[in-house]
Every structure is written in structure tokens, then in C-alpha cells.
Amino acid sequence: MSIFGNERRLFLDGEAETEQLGGELARLAKASGRGLVVFLEGDLGMGKTTLSRGLIRALGHEGAVKSPTYTLVEPYEHLVPPAYHFDLYRLGDPEELEYMGIRDYFDGSSICLIEWPERGEGLLPEPDLEIRLEHQDEGRSATVRAGSELGASFLNELELISPEH
């Protein structure tokens, strides 16, 4: 039975729970021993970078985690597994990704977090997980959708944060 396309909706009651979701994804990625491609979607200020910060810190990074809006990618190669945080908001043309060697980042052993993935359409691989963040009440709604077998297994093992209320 295929479980692709399955999704879960979670209610994130603030920044701490958004970071906690990132931490949970880091835990699952470490346990799997495989790379992970995550598309982070939502309007400005919805928590995409906050979720990324939670994941990157859960992998052991102790410094600041900022959005790579102007550099397009912030590498965290010292982590296990290595992580790359992309922000394609200011990308002028998807072809620019070819010039920066985008395909080299998706080697199957790294975690790649991609904000504004629609701007790299046609050059990015299919995601293992898509996470859409939206306003809901005093917090955020996170819709987590599986796009691969690995993503589906993560979705089934996701433990944390209360289901949407």
C-alpha cells in the first residue's frame, strides 16, 4: 500500500514548538542515516527559518542560524549529517542555481532545507517532505506532506506537538 501524499496537520503554539518540529525532524534524519530534502513553504514571517534553526541546532550547531536570503545557501558542513539551508526568495532566475552547483548539495547524505522552493522549480529534486506554515489563531498551522518513501516514514514516526485543534 502506497502512503505517498499522506499529510499531517499540526498546530504550533509559538516559536518554541516550531523549533521543536525542526528538532524532531533532525532526530528522525539522524536515526535514518540518510539525507533529507525538505521544502519549506509559507508567507514571510511564518516560521520557515525558525523551523530550520530548530533542526540545525538539534544536529549540534551552537551559533546563530540566520536566513541565507542574500547568499542563497548557508552551509553547516560540520554537522552530522551535514545540513544546507537555502533561501531562494531573492533568486532572479532558477538557472542561477546551476551556476552555484546546486546538484552537488543533493548527494543523498545531507539535509537540505529549502525556503521558497517554487523559485527553483525545474532544478530542485523532489522533496522528501513539504512543510507549509500558515497563521492559525495565535500560532501556526504546519501541514507536513510526504513526497517520498523516506518522507512517509518520517511522517508516520513524527512525535511531538499536538494535532491541530
C-alpha positions as a Markdown table, in Angstrom:
| # | Residue | x | y | z |
|---|---|---|---|---|
| 1 | Met | 0.0 | 0.0 | 0.0 |
| 2 | Ser | 1.4 | 3.4 | -1.0 |
| 3 | Ile | 1.5 | 6.1 | 1.6 |
| 4 | Phe | 2.8 | 8.8 | -0.6 |
| 5 | Gly | 0.9 | 12.0 | -0.4 |
| 6 | Asn | -0.1 | 11.4 | 3.2 |
| 7 | Glu | -0.1 | 14.5 | 5.3 |
| 8 | Arg | -0.4 | 15.6 | 8.9 |
| 9 | Arg | -1.5 | 18.9 | 10.2 |
| 10 | Leu | 0.0 | 20.2 | 13.4 |
| 11 | Phe | -0.7 | 23.3 | 15.5 |
| 12 | Leu | 2.4 | 25.1 | 16.6 |
| 13 | Asp | 1.8 | 27.3 | 19.5 |
| 14 | Gly | 4.7 | 29.7 | 19.0 |
| 15 | Glu | 8.3 | 29.8 | 18.2 |
| 16 | Ala | 9.4 | 27.1 | 20.7 |
| 17 | Glu | 7.0 | 24.5 | 19.1 |
| 18 | Thr | 8.2 | 25.5 | 15.6 |
| 19 | Glu | 11.8 | 24.9 | 16.7 |
| 20 | Gln | 10.7 | 21.6 | 18.3 |
| 21 | Leu | 9.3 | 20.4 | 15.0 |
| 22 | Gly | 12.7 | 21.1 | 13.4 |
| 23 | Gly | 14.3 | 19.2 | 16.2 |
| 24 | Glu | 12.1 | 16.2 | 15.7 |
| 25 | Leu | 13.0 | 16.2 | 12.0 |
| 26 | Ala | 16.7 | 16.2 | 13.0 |
| 27 | Arg | 16.1 | 13.3 | 15.3 |
| 28 | Leu | 14.4 | 11.3 | 12.6 |
| 29 | Ala | 17.1 | 12.2 | 10.0 |
| 30 | Lys | 19.9 | 11.1 | 12.3 |
| 31 | Ala | 18.2 | 7.8 | 13.0 |
| 32 | Ser | 17.6 | 7.1 | 9.3 |
| 33 | Gly | 21.2 | 7.6 | 8.4 |
| 34 | Arg | 20.0 | 9.1 | 5.1 |
| 35 | Gly | 19.8 | 12.6 | 3.5 |
| 36 | Leu | 16.6 | 14.5 | 3.5 |
| 37 | Val | 15.2 | 17.2 | 1.3 |
| 38 | Val | 12.6 | 19.5 | 2.9 |
| 39 | Phe | 10.7 | 22.2 | 1.1 |
| 40 | Leu | 9.6 | 25.0 | 3.5 |
| 41 | Glu | 6.6 | 27.0 | 2.2 |
| 42 | Gly | 4.6 | 29.9 | 3.6 |
| 43 | Asp | 4.5 | 33.6 | 3.6 |
| 44 | Leu | 7.1 | 35.9 | 5.0 |
| 45 | Gly | 7.3 | 35.6 | 8.8 |
| 46 | Met | 5.6 | 32.3 | 9.0 |
| 47 | Gly | 8.5 | 30.5 | 10.8 |
| 48 | Lys | 10.4 | 28.8 | 8.0 |
| 49 | Thr | 13.8 | 30.0 | 9.4 |
| 50 | Thr | 12.6 | 29.2 | 12.9 |
| 51 | Leu | 11.9 | 25.6 | 12.0 |
| 52 | Ser | 15.3 | 25.4 | 10.2 |
| 53 | Arg | 17.0 | 26.8 | 13.3 |
| 54 | Gly | 15.4 | 24.1 | 15.4 |
| 55 | Leu | 16.7 | 21.4 | 13.1 |
| 56 | Ile | 20.2 | 22.8 | 12.7 |
| 57 | Arg | 20.6 | 23.3 | 16.5 |
| 58 | Ala | 19.3 | 19.8 | 17.2 |
| 59 | Leu | 22.1 | 18.5 | 14.9 |
| 60 | Gly | 24.5 | 20.2 | 17.3 |
| 61 | His | 25.1 | 23.7 | 15.9 |
| 62 | Glu | 25.6 | 26.2 | 18.7 |
| 63 | Gly | 25.9 | 29.5 | 16.8 |
| 64 | Ala | 23.4 | 31.7 | 15.1 |
| 65 | Val | 21.1 | 30.4 | 12.4 |
| 66 | Lys | 20.1 | 33.1 | 10.0 |
| 67 | Ser | 18.2 | 33.1 | 6.8 |
| 68 | Pro | 20.5 | 33.0 | 3.8 |
| 69 | Thr | 18.4 | 35.5 | 1.9 |
| 70 | Tyr | 21.3 | 37.2 | 0.2 |
| 71 | Thr | 23.8 | 34.3 | -0.1 |
| 72 | Leu | 21.1 | 31.7 | -1.2 |
| 73 | Val | 22.7 | 28.9 | 0.9 |
| 74 | Glu | 24.2 | 28.7 | 4.4 |
| 75 | Pro | 26.3 | 25.5 | 4.8 |
| 76 | Tyr | 26.6 | 23.6 | 8.1 |
| 77 | Glu | 29.1 | 21.0 | 6.9 |
| 78 | His | 30.5 | 20.4 | 10.4 |
| 79 | Leu | 27.2 | 18.7 | 11.4 |
| 80 | Val | 26.4 | 15.0 | 11.1 |
| 81 | Pro | 24.7 | 14.8 | 8.8 |
| 82 | Pro | 25.8 | 18.0 | 7.0 |
| 83 | Ala | 23.0 | 20.5 | 6.6 |
| 84 | Tyr | 22.4 | 23.2 | 4.0 |
| 85 | His | 19.8 | 25.9 | 4.5 |
| 86 | Phe | 18.6 | 27.5 | 1.2 |
| 87 | Asp | 16.5 | 30.7 | 0.9 |
| 88 | Leu | 15.5 | 31.2 | -2.7 |
| 89 | Tyr | 13.4 | 34.3 | -2.1 |
| 90 | Arg | 15.7 | 36.7 | -3.9 |
| 91 | Leu | 16.6 | 34.2 | -6.7 |
| 92 | Gly | 16.2 | 36.1 | -10.0 |
| 93 | Asp | 16.2 | 33.0 | -12.3 |
| 94 | Pro | 16.3 | 29.3 | -11.5 |
| 95 | Glu | 19.3 | 28.9 | -13.8 |
| 96 | Glu | 21.4 | 30.8 | -11.2 |
| 97 | Leu | 21.2 | 27.6 | -9.2 |
| 98 | Glu | 23.1 | 25.7 | -11.9 |
| 99 | Tyr | 25.9 | 28.2 | -11.6 |
| 100 | Met | 26.3 | 27.6 | -7.9 |
| 101 | Gly | 26.4 | 23.8 | -8.4 |
| 102 | Ile | 23.0 | 23.2 | -6.8 |
| 103 | Arg | 23.0 | 19.5 | -7.7 |
| 104 | Asp | 26.1 | 18.8 | -5.6 |
| 105 | Tyr | 24.2 | 19.6 | -2.4 |
| 106 | Phe | 21.7 | 16.8 | -3.0 |
| 107 | Asp | 24.1 | 13.8 | -2.6 |
| 108 | Gly | 21.7 | 11.7 | -0.6 |
| 109 | Ser | 23.6 | 12.1 | 2.7 |
| 110 | Ser | 22.9 | 15.8 | 3.5 |
| 111 | Ile | 19.9 | 17.5 | 4.9 |
| 112 | Cys | 18.7 | 20.3 | 2.6 |
| 113 | Leu | 16.2 | 22.8 | 3.8 |
| 114 | Ile | 14.8 | 24.9 | 1.1 |
| 115 | Glu | 12.7 | 28.1 | 1.7 |
| 116 | Trp | 10.8 | 29.4 | -1.3 |
| 117 | Pro | 11.3 | 26.2 | -3.4 |
| 118 | Glu | 8.9 | 27.3 | -6.1 |
| 119 | Arg | 11.6 | 29.8 | -7.2 |
| 120 | Gly | 13.9 | 26.9 | -8.1 |
| 121 | Glu | 11.3 | 24.8 | -9.9 |
| 122 | Gly | 12.7 | 22.5 | -12.5 |
| 123 | Leu | 16.2 | 22.4 | -10.9 |
| 124 | Leu | 15.4 | 21.1 | -7.4 |
| 125 | Pro | 14.9 | 17.4 | -6.7 |
| 126 | Glu | 11.5 | 16.2 | -5.4 |
| 127 | Pro | 11.2 | 16.8 | -1.7 |
| 128 | Asp | 11.0 | 14.0 | 0.9 |
| 129 | Leu | 8.8 | 16.4 | 2.9 |
| 130 | Glu | 6.9 | 19.6 | 2.2 |
| 131 | Ile | 6.0 | 21.7 | 5.2 |
| 132 | Arg | 3.6 | 24.6 | 4.7 |
| 133 | Leu | 3.3 | 27.1 | 7.6 |
| 134 | Glu | 0.3 | 29.4 | 7.9 |
| 135 | His | -1.3 | 31.6 | 10.5 |
| 136 | Gln | -3.8 | 29.9 | 12.8 |
| 137 | Asp | -5.3 | 31.6 | 15.8 |
| 138 | Glu | -2.4 | 32.7 | 18.0 |
| 139 | Gly | 0.1 | 30.3 | 16.4 |
| 140 | Arg | 0.8 | 28.5 | 13.2 |
| 141 | Ser | -0.6 | 25.5 | 11.3 |
| 142 | Ala | 2.0 | 23.2 | 9.8 |
| 143 | Thr | 0.9 | 20.9 | 7.1 |
| 144 | Val | 3.6 | 18.2 | 6.6 |
| 145 | Arg | 3.3 | 16.2 | 3.4 |
| 146 | Ala | 5.3 | 13.2 | 2.4 |
| 147 | Gly | 6.8 | 13.2 | -1.1 |
| 148 | Ser | 8.9 | 10.0 | -0.9 |
| 149 | Glu | 9.1 | 6.7 | 1.0 |
| 150 | Leu | 11.6 | 8.3 | 3.4 |
| 151 | Gly | 9.2 | 11.3 | 3.9 |
| 152 | Ala | 6.3 | 8.9 | 4.5 |
| 153 | Ser | 8.3 | 7.0 | 7.1 |
| 154 | Phe | 9.2 | 10.3 | 8.9 |
| 155 | Leu | 5.5 | 11.4 | 8.7 |
| 156 | Asn | 4.5 | 8.1 | 10.4 |
| 157 | Glu | 7.1 | 8.5 | 13.1 |
| 158 | Leu | 6.6 | 12.2 | 13.8 |
| 159 | Glu | 6.1 | 12.5 | 17.6 |
| 160 | Leu | 5.5 | 15.8 | 19.2 |
| 161 | Ile | 3.3 | 18.8 | 19.1 |
| 162 | Ser | -0.4 | 18.3 | 19.5 |
| 163 | Pro | -2.5 | 17.6 | 16.4 |
| 164 | Glu | -4.3 | 20.6 | 15.0 |
| 165 | His | -7.2 | 21.7 | 17.2 |
